[in-house]
Amino acid sequence: MADLLSRWLNPRLSQRVGFKRVRFDGWPQLVADTPKKAANYLIDPDVLGVISLLDLYGPTFYPSNLTSATERKLWGMEFMQGRVQDARYRHHFAIHEVEAWVLSQPEILPPAVKNRLPSKATQPETINFDEPPAKLLNKLYRETLRKDYKKVVEGTKLLAKLNPEIVYQKCPAFKALADDLLFLCPASIKL
């Protein structure tokens, strides 16, 4: 993920910025520990910002009356940013999973999988809670390749093949994340 974001951001800057990935053991730990971890990083004046990212599909910390992707995204962003309360912190969601970004470029998928993608995959972030992108990919991998789609193995390889400009054009949640990264950079290093 850091590589994909770096490949989008750094061509827009006069000097490279780096990313430090901080892993959490699931979304409950991210929700619980982000305020403290973000504060620890934001003490450093060289840190331009802290961004947390969750798949929208999976977490259950939303109020039960929020059922649409938009409602959950907006509530979750406000909730997380309210917990950190620092202008250099942002929270984002992959809608519905980072695999939506993979689906933005079906040509990087194995041909048998690509050929079985439903028409709804042309707008990857509209693949919904009923069959989110990773579940769709797993189903297609099983049907065509007779193996499971593994997020860590196949997902990592596919993310490395993505053209970040295409993801930016096709996936509004990725665009919002990328735009926030650029916004957090000082004007002195923006091209």
Buried (B, 14 or more C-beta within 10 A) or exposed (E): BEBBBBBBBBEEBEEEBEBEEEEBEEBEEBBEBBBEBBBEBBEEEEBBBBBBBBBBBEBEBBEEEBEEBEEBBEBBBEBBBEBBEBEBBBBBBBBBBBBBBBBBBBEBBEEEBBEBBEEEBEBBBEBBBEBBBBBBBBBBBEEBEEEEBBBEEBBEEBBEEBBBEBBBEBBEBBBBBBEBBEEBBEEEEEE
